[in-house]
Amino acid sequence: MLASLVEGLTDAIGFVTGALLGFGVGAALGLDLFASGYGTGSIIAILLVGLGGGTGLQLARTWRAKQDNSHAP
């Protein structure tokens, strides 16, 4: 049960951190995620948030797998 909790928490932390970084990159580029309508800038900002979240999730899973392998006998 503890392993499932750790897995869920690390996945969530990785996803949220990556999504926030994607949002930050979009804001730094002047893209408004919450602009009215679905203009090009808004779509690109949405893609950056999604890509950031997915990348963060994969990095968290990679890190967790390395941690599991380093503690194996």
N, C-alpha and C positions, 0 to 999 in steps of 0.2 A: 504494500500500500504506500509506503514511504517513497519507493522508487517511482510510482505513478505520479505522486504529488510533485516530486522533483522534476520529472519529465514535463509535466504540465506547466509548472512555474518557469522553467528555463525556456520552453517554447514561447510562452506568453511574453516574457521579458525580451527575448530576441526579436519577436515580431513587432512589439510596440516600439522598441528602441530603433529598429530599422525603419519603421514607418515614420517615426518622428524625424529621423535623419533625412529620409526622402522628402518629407514636408519642408524641412529646413533648406535643403538644396533647392527645391522649387521656389521657396520664398526668396532665397538669395539670388535666384535668376529672375525674380520679378514676376513669377507666375502666381496667380490667385486661385487656389483650390476651390474657394467658396464663391467664385464669381457667378453672377446670375447667368443662366443658360449654360450650354456646353460648347464654349468656344475652344479654339485650339490650345490656348494657354491653360485653360481649366483641364482639358483632357490630358495634356502633358503632365500637369501637376498630379492628377489622379494616378497616372501611370508611374510617376516617381514614388508616390506613397506606396503603391502596390509592389513595385519592384524592391523598394527598401524593406518593406515588411517581409517579403518572401526571402530576401537575402539574409536578413537578420535571423529569421527562423532557421534557415539552413546553416548559418554560422553557429547558432546555438546548438543545433543537433550535432554538428561536427565536433564542437568543443566537448559536448557531453559524451560522445563516442570515444574521444581521446581520453577523457577522464576515466571512463569505464575500462578502457584497455590498459591504462597505466596502473590501475588497482587490481588487475587480474593476476592470479598467482602464476 
